[in-house]
Amino acid sequence: MSEAGEAGRPVGGASVGAEQAAFQGLLDRPVPAPDRTEQYGPHPSQLVDIYGADASGPNIALLHGGYWRAAYDRAYLRPFAAALAATGRTVALIEYRRIGDGGGWPRTVEDVDAALDHLGAPPSVLFGHSSGGHLALCAAARRERAAGRVVVLAPVADLARAHELRLSDGAVAELLGGARPGDSLMWEADPMRLLPRVPVEILHGTADGDVPLELSRRYASNWGARLHLLPGAGHFAALTPGTPPYDVLRTILG
């Protein structure tokens, strides 16, 4: 386990207001339009934004969070995608059907599969944030080679525990249509039960107010994934260009 980031800041859950402000700050950042947007299916949410277009194809694919709900889309990850592209990477920012927009299990995870198929060769890195981290971990287990490696930030990596904690007012039950721990559907969807087929690295802020660090610790212990702690960082800090946690994440992405 490694530690990196904002040393000296208080450790503990960030307030709801602080996390909301960080999220809004990402939405408010000016960001260039993607080089192109491609549709991988007939639904309006089955889209991929390509930043830093390159004939060789994207080398990083991104999956956003938002507890799988339609109220949250890929918009908050656009500054992150554009910043990565500005360093010479080619980035695919994937949108997918979500709860309230035709999504839920298994349609949401099927969209991730369809988007990765659409992109062609597996990306060098598949990155997921929050519930997008859950989707990336599912892809790491479901697909023979989802990517060269998977990097996740503050993932919902343990569905059974997230359900017990009633994270985001019961989002896991919404995703799974009411399934509970012990149900076969929960086993099928829970990364804690799904052996990853590619290397996995996890980053998690110790002051994350949205997804408890406990979930990443449990997954890392279960499957031997490398866990990087970001001391004092909240849920969105590593996605914000110019912050120390962002620099750590960018370095790990390679």
Short mmCIF file of the C-alpha atoms (twelve columns), coordinates in Angstrom:
data_MODEL
# 
_entry.id   MODEL 
# 
loop_
_atom_site.group_PDB 
_atom_site.id 
_atom_site.type_symbol 
_atom_site.label_atom_id 
_atom_site.label_alt_id 
_atom_site.label_comp_id 
_atom_site.label_asym_id 
_atom_site.label_seq_id 
_atom_site.Cartn_x 
_atom_site.Cartn_y 
_atom_site.Cartn_z 
_atom_site.pdbx_PDB_model_num 
ATOM 1   C CA . MET A 1   0.000   0.000   0.000   1 
ATOM 2   C CA . SER A 2   1.372   3.410   -0.914  1 
ATOM 3   C CA . GLU A 3   0.507   6.864   0.304   1 
ATOM 4   C CA . ALA A 4   0.653   10.023  -1.798  1 
ATOM 5   C CA . GLY A 5   -1.042  13.375  -2.019  1 
ATOM 6   C CA . GLU A 6   -2.014  16.160  0.319   1 
ATOM 7   C CA . ALA A 7   -0.108  15.482  3.498   1 
ATOM 8   C CA . GLY A 8   -1.003  17.558  6.520   1 
ATOM 9   C CA . ARG A 9   -4.708  17.948  5.816   1 
ATOM 10  C CA . PRO A 10  -7.171  16.518  8.327   1 
ATOM 11  C CA . VAL A 11  -8.236  12.926  7.701   1 
ATOM 12  C CA . GLY A 12  -11.938 12.091  7.818   1 
ATOM 13  C CA . GLY A 13  -15.050 12.282  5.668   1 
ATOM 14  C CA . ALA A 14  -15.550 15.508  3.776   1 
ATOM 15  C CA . SER A 15  -18.829 17.314  4.347   1 
ATOM 16  C CA . VAL A 16  -21.636 16.917  1.850   1 
ATOM 17  C CA . GLY A 17  -21.302 20.610  1.069   1 
ATOM 18  C CA . ALA A 18  -17.585 20.295  0.353   1 
ATOM 19  C CA . GLU A 19  -18.095 17.351  -2.003  1 
ATOM 20  C CA . GLN A 20  -20.937 19.156  -3.796  1 
ATOM 21  C CA . ALA A 21  -18.756 22.239  -4.204  1 
ATOM 22  C CA . ALA A 22  -15.947 20.136  -5.668  1 
ATOM 23  C CA . PHE A 23  -18.379 18.466  -8.069  1 
ATOM 24  C CA . GLN A 24  -19.847 21.807  -9.127  1 
ATOM 25  C CA . GLY A 25  -16.362 23.195  -9.593  1 
ATOM 26  C CA . LEU A 26  -15.665 20.507  -12.196 1 
ATOM 27  C CA . LEU A 27  -18.916 21.284  -14.015 1 
ATOM 28  C CA . ASP A 28  -18.067 24.999  -14.047 1 
ATOM 29  C CA . ARG A 29  -14.596 24.608  -15.562 1 
ATOM 30  C CA . PRO A 30  -14.306 25.712  -19.201 1 
ATOM 31  C CA . VAL A 31  -13.420 22.721  -21.328 1 
ATOM 32  C CA . PRO A 32  -12.902 22.268  -25.070 1 
ATOM 33  C CA . ALA A 33  -15.338 20.148  -27.026 1 
ATOM 34  C CA . PRO A 34  -14.243 16.599  -27.828 1 
ATOM 35  C CA . ASP A 35  -12.570 15.991  -31.156 1 
ATOM 36  C CA . ARG A 36  -15.548 13.842  -32.058 1 
ATOM 37  C CA . THR A 37  -18.471 11.972  -30.491 1 
ATOM 38  C CA . GLU A 38  -19.374 8.476   -31.645 1 
ATOM 39  C CA . GLN A 39  -22.550 6.475   -31.046 1 
ATOM 40  C CA . TYR A 40  -22.162 2.792   -30.201 1 
ATOM 41  C CA . GLY A 41  -25.882 1.979   -29.949 1 
ATOM 42  C CA . PRO A 42  -29.346 3.377   -30.706 1 
ATOM 43  C CA . HIS A 43  -30.062 4.858   -27.266 1 
ATOM 44  C CA . PRO A 44  -29.223 8.590   -26.842 1 
ATOM 45  C CA . SER A 45  -26.929 7.737   -23.912 1 
ATOM 46  C CA . GLN A 46  -24.863 5.201   -25.861 1 
ATOM 47  C CA . LEU A 47  -22.116 7.669   -26.762 1 
ATOM 48  C CA . VAL A 48  -18.337 8.025   -26.572 1 
ATOM 49  C CA . ASP A 49  -16.513 11.369  -26.619 1 
ATOM 50  C CA . ILE A 50  -13.025 11.155  -28.130 1 
ATOM 51  C CA . TYR A 51  -10.391 13.654  -26.994 1 
ATOM 52  C CA . GLY A 52  -6.976  13.857  -28.647 1 
ATOM 53  C CA . ALA A 53  -8.113  11.895  -31.706 1 
ATOM 54  C CA . ASP A 54  -5.464  9.520   -32.999 1 
ATOM 55  C CA . ALA A 55  -5.687  6.909   -35.749 1 
ATOM 56  C CA . SER A 56  -4.172  4.330   -33.407 1 
ATOM 57  C CA . GLY A 57  -7.253  4.483   -31.188 1 
ATOM 58  C CA . PRO A 58  -7.808  5.608   -27.577 1 
ATOM 59  C CA . ASN A 59  -5.242  4.577   -25.002 1 
ATOM 60  C CA . ILE A 60  -7.382  5.532   -21.985 1 
ATOM 61  C CA . ALA A 61  -11.109 4.865   -21.614 1 
ATOM 62  C CA . LEU A 62  -13.026 6.647   -18.828 1 
ATOM 63  C CA . LEU A 63  -16.194 5.618   -16.956 1 
ATOM 64  C CA . HIS A 64  -17.933 8.284   -14.859 1 
ATOM 65  C CA . GLY A 65  -19.724 7.861   -11.558 1 
ATOM 66  C CA . GLY A 66  -22.951 9.139   -10.032 1 
ATOM 67  C CA . TYR A 67  -24.259 5.961   -8.354  1 
ATOM 68  C CA . TRP A 68  -25.505 4.690   -11.728 1 
ATOM 69  C CA . ARG A 69  -28.298 7.302   -11.808 1 
ATOM 70  C CA . ALA A 70  -29.473 9.317   -14.808 1 
ATOM 71  C CA . ALA A 71  -29.175 12.563  -12.823 1 
ATOM 72  C CA . TYR A 72  -25.396 12.330  -13.297 1 
ATOM 73  C CA . ASP A 73  -23.672 12.017  -16.645 1 
ATOM 74  C CA . ARG A 74  -20.171 12.256  -18.086 1 
ATOM 75  C CA . ALA A 75  -20.067 16.078  -17.992 1 
ATOM 76  C CA . TYR A 76  -18.036 16.336  -14.766 1 
ATOM 77  C CA . LEU A 77  -15.262 14.147  -16.235 1 
ATOM 78  C CA . ARG A 78  -14.807 16.326  -19.329 1 
ATOM 79  C CA . PRO A 79  -12.140 18.608  -17.742 1 
ATOM 80  C CA . PHE A 80  -10.243 15.492  -16.673 1 
ATOM 81  C CA . ALA A 81  -10.520 13.935  -20.144 1 
ATOM 82  C CA . ALA A 82  -9.387  17.145  -21.855 1 
ATOM 83  C CA . ALA A 83  -6.453  17.572  -19.450 1 
ATOM 84  C CA . LEU A 84  -5.262  14.023  -20.103 1 
ATOM 85  C CA . ALA A 85  -5.580  14.544  -23.859 1 
ATOM 86  C CA . ALA A 86  -3.490  17.715  -23.587 1 
ATOM 87  C CA . THR A 87  -0.588  15.569  -22.341 1 
ATOM 88  C CA . GLY A 88  -0.570  13.528  -25.545 1 
ATOM 89  C CA . ARG A 89  -2.976  10.770  -24.624 1 
ATOM 90  C CA . THR A 90  -6.011  9.744   -26.651 1 
ATOM 91  C CA . VAL A 91  -9.029  9.533   -24.341 1 
ATOM 92  C CA . ALA A 92  -12.452 7.928   -24.759 1 
ATOM 93  C CA . LEU A 93  -15.089 9.238   -22.328 1 
ATOM 94  C CA . ILE A 94  -17.916 6.696   -22.271 1 
ATOM 95  C CA . GLU A 95  -21.570 7.460   -21.589 1 
ATOM 96  C CA . TYR A 96  -24.043 4.667   -20.823 1 
ATOM 97  C CA . ARG A 97  -27.668 4.053   -19.876 1 
ATOM 98  C CA . ARG A 98  -28.327 4.755   -16.220 1 
ATOM 99  C CA . ILE A 99  -31.096 4.196   -13.667 1 
ATOM 100 C CA . GLY A 100 -34.079 6.247   -14.823 1 
ATOM 101 C CA . ASP A 101 -32.744 6.375   -18.392 1 
ATOM 102 C CA . GLY A 102 -33.152 2.770   -19.498 1 
ATOM 103 C CA . GLY A 103 -30.248 1.513   -17.401 1 
ATOM 104 C CA . GLY A 104 -29.832 -0.696  -14.355 1 
ATOM 105 C CA . TRP A 105 -28.438 -4.195  -14.137 1 
ATOM 106 C CA . PRO A 106 -27.530 -5.756  -16.539 1 
ATOM 107 C CA . ARG A 107 -28.146 -3.058  -19.181 1 
ATOM 108 C CA . THR A 108 -25.646 -0.581  -17.755 1 
ATOM 109 C CA . VAL A 109 -22.796 -3.082  -17.671 1 
ATOM 110 C CA . GLU A 110 -23.789 -4.354  -21.121 1 
ATOM 111 C CA . ASP A 111 -23.365 -0.790  -22.401 1 
ATOM 112 C CA . VAL A 112 -19.815 -0.724  -21.084 1 
ATOM 113 C CA . ASP A 113 -19.109 -3.960  -22.956 1 
ATOM 114 C CA . ALA A 114 -20.667 -2.531  -26.136 1 
ATOM 115 C CA . ALA A 115 -18.674 0.708   -25.854 1 
ATOM 116 C CA . LEU A 116 -15.393 -1.163  -25.405 1 
ATOM 117 C CA . ASP A 117 -16.252 -3.392  -28.377 1 
ATOM 118 C CA . HIS A 118 -16.957 -0.257  -30.404 1 
ATOM 119 C CA . LEU A 119 -13.535 1.184   -29.575 1 
ATOM 120 C CA . GLY A 120 -11.830 -1.866  -31.051 1 
ATOM 121 C CA . ALA A 121 -8.487  -2.798  -29.519 1 
ATOM 122 C CA . PRO A 122 -8.521  -2.769  -25.711 1 
ATOM 123 C CA . PRO A 123 -7.312  0.550   -24.257 1 
ATOM 124 C CA . SER A 124 -4.029  0.634   -22.403 1 
ATOM 125 C CA . VAL A 125 -5.949  1.753   -19.301 1 
ATOM 126 C CA . LEU A 126 -9.613  1.490   -18.335 1 
ATOM 127 C CA . PHE A 127 -10.334 4.105   -15.655 1 
ATOM 128 C CA . GLY A 128 -13.456 4.347   -13.528 1 
ATOM 129 C CA . HIS A 129 -14.521 6.783   -10.820 1 
ATOM 130 C CA . SER A 130 -16.961 5.922   -8.027  1 
ATOM 131 C CA . SER A 131 -19.773 3.781   -9.501  1 
ATOM 132 C CA . GLY A 132 -17.817 3.982   -12.760 1 
ATOM 133 C CA . GLY A 133 -15.092 2.218   -10.783 1 
ATOM 134 C CA . HIS A 134 -17.580 -0.559  -10.054 1 
ATOM 135 C CA . LEU A 135 -18.299 -0.844  -13.792 1 
ATOM 136 C CA . ALA A 136 -14.580 -0.920  -14.610 1 
ATOM 137 C CA . LEU A 137 -13.986 -3.689  -12.066 1 
ATOM 138 C CA . CYS A 138 -16.886 -5.667  -13.534 1 
ATOM 139 C CA . ALA A 139 -15.368 -5.259  -16.994 1 
ATOM 140 C CA . ALA A 140 -11.996 -6.422  -15.648 1 
ATOM 141 C CA . ALA A 141 -13.657 -9.692  -14.628 1 
ATOM 142 C CA . ARG A 142 -16.250 -10.146 -17.386 1 
ATOM 143 C CA . ARG A 143 -14.023 -9.518  -20.396 1 
ATOM 144 C CA . GLU A 144 -11.059 -11.627 -21.434 1 
ATOM 145 C CA . ARG A 145 -9.010  -8.422  -21.738 1 
ATOM 146 C CA . ALA A 146 -10.877 -5.252  -20.862 1 
ATOM 147 C CA . ALA A 147 -7.657  -3.219  -20.991 1 
ATOM 148 C CA . GLY A 148 -3.958  -3.488  -20.360 1 
ATOM 149 C CA . ARG A 149 -4.800  -2.598  -16.764 1 
ATOM 150 C CA . VAL A 150 -7.630  -1.080  -14.762 1 
ATOM 151 C CA . VAL A 151 -7.209  2.001   -12.574 1 
ATOM 152 C CA . VAL A 152 -10.105 3.037   -10.347 1 
ATOM 153 C CA . LEU A 153 -10.658 6.047   -8.101  1 
ATOM 154 C CA . ALA A 154 -12.925 5.726   -5.042  1 
ATOM 155 C CA . PRO A 155 -14.735 2.714   -6.533  1 
ATOM 156 C CA . VAL A 156 -17.930 1.173   -5.223  1 
ATOM 157 C CA . ALA A 157 -15.897 -2.024  -5.077  1 
ATOM 158 C CA . ASP A 158 -17.971 -4.003  -2.562  1 
ATOM 159 C CA . LEU A 159 -21.676 -3.968  -3.464  1 
ATOM 160 C CA . ALA A 160 -22.839 -6.051  -0.521  1 
ATOM 161 C CA . ARG A 161 -21.163 -3.694  1.955   1 
ATOM 162 C CA . ALA A 162 -22.363 -0.618  0.056   1 
ATOM 163 C CA . HIS A 163 -25.889 -2.016  0.287   1 
ATOM 164 C CA . GLU A 164 -25.531 -2.615  4.025   1 
ATOM 165 C CA . LEU A 165 -24.385 0.992   4.457   1 
ATOM 166 C CA . ARG A 166 -27.268 2.231   2.272   1 
ATOM 167 C CA . LEU A 167 -24.871 4.433   0.343   1 
ATOM 168 C CA . SER A 168 -26.580 7.228   -1.584  1 
ATOM 169 C CA . ASP A 169 -29.996 6.302   -0.148  1 
ATOM 170 C CA . GLY A 170 -29.975 2.715   -1.351  1 
ATOM 171 C CA . ALA A 171 -28.431 3.119   -4.809  1 
ATOM 172 C CA . VAL A 172 -27.263 -0.505  -4.938  1 
ATOM 173 C CA . ALA A 173 -30.824 -1.785  -4.514  1 
ATOM 174 C CA . GLU A 174 -31.926 0.567   -7.297  1 
ATOM 175 C CA . LEU A 175 -29.190 -0.726  -9.602  1 
ATOM 176 C CA . LEU A 176 -30.096 -4.365  -8.956  1 
ATOM 177 C CA . GLY A 177 -33.874 -3.999  -8.862  1 
ATOM 178 C CA . GLY A 178 -34.162 -4.761  -5.154  1 
ATOM 179 C CA . ALA A 179 -31.616 -7.607  -4.912  1 
ATOM 180 C CA . ARG A 180 -30.110 -8.145  -1.469  1 
ATOM 181 C CA . PRO A 181 -26.867 -9.646  -0.140  1 
ATOM 182 C CA . GLY A 182 -27.017 -13.393 -0.687  1 
ATOM 183 C CA . ASP A 183 -29.137 -13.131 -3.845  1 
ATOM 184 C CA . SER A 184 -27.505 -14.610 -6.946  1 
ATOM 185 C CA . LEU A 185 -27.797 -11.255 -8.728  1 
ATOM 186 C CA . MET A 186 -25.773 -9.553  -6.007  1 
ATOM 187 C CA . TRP A 187 -23.044 -12.167 -6.443  1 
ATOM 188 C CA . GLU A 188 -23.073 -11.673 -10.212 1 
ATOM 189 C CA . ALA A 189 -22.693 -7.892  -9.909  1 
ATOM 190 C CA . ASP A 190 -20.340 -7.577  -6.924  1 
ATOM 191 C CA . PRO A 191 -16.628 -7.059  -7.744  1 
ATOM 192 C CA . MET A 192 -15.799 -8.769  -4.451  1 
ATOM 193 C CA . ARG A 193 -16.989 -12.004 -6.110  1 
ATOM 194 C CA . LEU A 194 -15.408 -11.353 -9.523  1 
ATOM 195 C CA . LEU A 195 -11.763 -12.265 -10.105 1 
ATOM 196 C CA . PRO A 196 -10.120 -9.534  -12.223 1 
ATOM 197 C CA . ARG A 197 -8.338  -10.774 -15.354 1 
ATOM 198 C CA . VAL A 198 -6.006  -7.775  -15.613 1 
ATOM 199 C CA . PRO A 199 -3.940  -5.834  -13.059 1 
ATOM 200 C CA . VAL A 200 -5.979  -3.427  -10.907 1 
ATOM 201 C CA . GLU A 201 -4.786  -0.306  -9.083  1 
ATOM 202 C CA . ILE A 202 -6.999  1.690   -6.737  1 
ATOM 203 C CA . LEU A 203 -6.711  5.279   -5.523  1 
ATOM 204 C CA . HIS A 204 -8.864  6.540   -2.677  1 
ATOM 205 C CA . GLY A 205 -8.883  9.790   -0.733  1 
ATOM 206 C CA . THR A 206 -8.843  9.405   3.024   1 
ATOM 207 C CA . ALA A 207 -11.375 12.264  3.343   1 
ATOM 208 C CA . ASP A 208 -13.805 10.892  0.756   1 
ATOM 209 C CA . GLY A 209 -17.314 11.860  1.836   1 
ATOM 210 C CA . ASP A 210 -19.200 9.849   -0.815  1 
ATOM 211 C CA . VAL A 211 -17.611 6.380   -0.974  1 
ATOM 212 C CA . PRO A 212 -15.997 5.016   2.211   1 
ATOM 213 C CA . LEU A 213 -12.326 4.052   1.984   1 
ATOM 214 C CA . GLU A 214 -13.350 0.787   3.633   1 
ATOM 215 C CA . LEU A 215 -14.713 -0.503  0.303   1 
ATOM 216 C CA . SER A 216 -11.383 -0.086  -1.464  1 
ATOM 217 C CA . ARG A 217 -9.498  -1.654  1.418   1 
ATOM 218 C CA . ARG A 218 -11.794 -4.696  1.312   1 
ATOM 219 C CA . TYR A 219 -11.374 -5.167  -2.433  1 
ATOM 220 C CA . ALA A 220 -7.605  -4.705  -2.317  1 
ATOM 221 C CA . SER A 221 -7.329  -7.227  0.506   1 
ATOM 222 C CA . ASN A 222 -9.594  -9.693  -1.306  1 
ATOM 223 C CA . TRP A 223 -7.890  -9.627  -4.706  1 
ATOM 224 C CA . GLY A 224 -4.399  -8.281  -4.039  1 
ATOM 225 C CA . ALA A 225 -4.953  -5.028  -5.922  1 
ATOM 226 C CA . ARG A 226 -2.531  -2.200  -5.192  1 
ATOM 227 C CA . LEU A 227 -4.151  0.546   -3.119  1 
ATOM 228 C CA . HIS A 228 -2.811  4.126   -3.181  1 
ATOM 229 C CA . LEU A 229 -4.066  6.393   -0.402  1 
ATOM 230 C CA . LEU A 230 -4.544  10.109  -1.070  1 
ATOM 231 C CA . PRO A 231 -4.272  11.680  2.404   1 
ATOM 232 C CA . GLY A 232 -6.834  14.415  3.035   1 
ATOM 233 C CA . ALA A 233 -8.358  14.147  -0.450  1 
ATOM 234 C CA . GLY A 234 -12.094 14.086  -1.062  1 
ATOM 235 C CA . HIS A 235 -14.139 12.271  -3.680  1 
ATOM 236 C CA . PHE A 236 -13.341 14.584  -6.619  1 
ATOM 237 C CA . ALA A 237 -9.896  15.980  -5.752  1 
ATOM 238 C CA . ALA A 238 -7.889  13.669  -8.023  1 
ATOM 239 C CA . LEU A 239 -10.108 14.591  -10.981 1 
ATOM 240 C CA . THR A 240 -9.371  18.293  -10.635 1 
ATOM 241 C CA . PRO A 241 -6.428  19.364  -12.838 1 
ATOM 242 C CA . GLY A 242 -3.799  21.304  -10.963 1 
ATOM 243 C CA . THR A 243 -4.263  19.594  -7.592  1 
ATOM 244 C CA . PRO A 244 -1.664  17.305  -5.969  1 
ATOM 245 C CA . PRO A 245 -4.042  14.280  -6.063  1 
ATOM 246 C CA . TYR A 246 -4.571  14.870  -9.788  1 
ATOM 247 C CA . ASP A 247 -0.816  14.770  -10.328 1 
ATOM 248 C CA . VAL A 248 -0.657  11.443  -8.485  1 
ATOM 249 C CA . LEU A 249 -3.447  9.979   -10.591 1 
ATOM 250 C CA . ARG A 250 -1.958  11.254  -13.829 1 
ATOM 251 C CA . THR A 251 1.371   9.635   -12.974 1 
ATOM 252 C CA . ILE A 252 -0.283  6.293   -12.163 1 
ATOM 253 C CA . LEU A 253 -2.223  6.369   -15.424 1 
ATOM 254 C CA . GLY A 254 1.167   6.528   -17.188 1 
# 
